[in-house]
């Protein structure tokens, strides 16, 4: 799946599509004025462009990092399925399902911090599921938190929605682990340049975010739910619904289902008109869903 997705995206990149998207011009302009922060986003995605010397002369080079992020997201989704003892059919089904999600195709289709946020969210869940095997993964969780927030401030919403249920349900004993506090320290160190920039600039980003919310169109609750179904590809609905059920059945991984419900509640509470706000959690749901419905799919194929 990961190699197919890579080839598919590379063909698109070579073709050029409709050219550079307007948001990409903004990121490229920011890369010419490298700083520890910008009023509407942290610096990580801009730093990538600056460090790699990407100027926008080539759409291929500009879109390559989002493509790699997409491929790694597919890979981690398949790795989750493998962790749940899924067979090759389950891994393939989950991978193809992620590839067909329209909102993810949009997020991975041009350069922005959103392409990386999806990968960080799936990576966060993946490594949380491995904490019971080795406490040292708690340090990696802290690093992901720092890098994720340095990429996009709202990543903290994902982080809290996922980690708080995890620690409450499974890992209160982990709160005393030295690896957790070491990870927390690393997270603060990673984010500190941007925090200092915010302090120097009177936390101007908070005013920007407040103003940005005023552009939201308050949608009816049913419309928000319908947009989630449509933006995630209606064909995947039975799979990610099955994923919610699957995680609720597994006590150790119930935090994933609860995290999704928290994110969905926040989306409904804010009556957001942006269906992509919680899109990053769906690959995780698909990974669990294929395990639950795999026997049914096999019966249908053998009939």
Secondary structure, 3 states (H helix, E strand, C coil): CHHHHHHHHHHHHHHCCCCCCHHHHHHHHHHCCCCCCECCECCHHHHHHHHHCCCCCCHHHHHHHHHHHHHHHHHHHHHHHHHCCCCHHHHHHHHHHHHCCHHHHHHCCCCCHHHHHHHHHHHHHHHHCCCCCCCCHHHHHHHHHHHHHHHCCCHHHHHHHHHHHHHHHCCHHHHHCHHHHHHHHHHHHHHHHHHHHHHHCCCHHHHHHHHHHCCCCCCCHHHHHHHHHHHCCHHHHHHHHHHHHHHHHCHHHHHHHHHHHHHHHHHHHCCCCCHHHHHHHHHHHHHHHHHHHHHHHHHHHHC
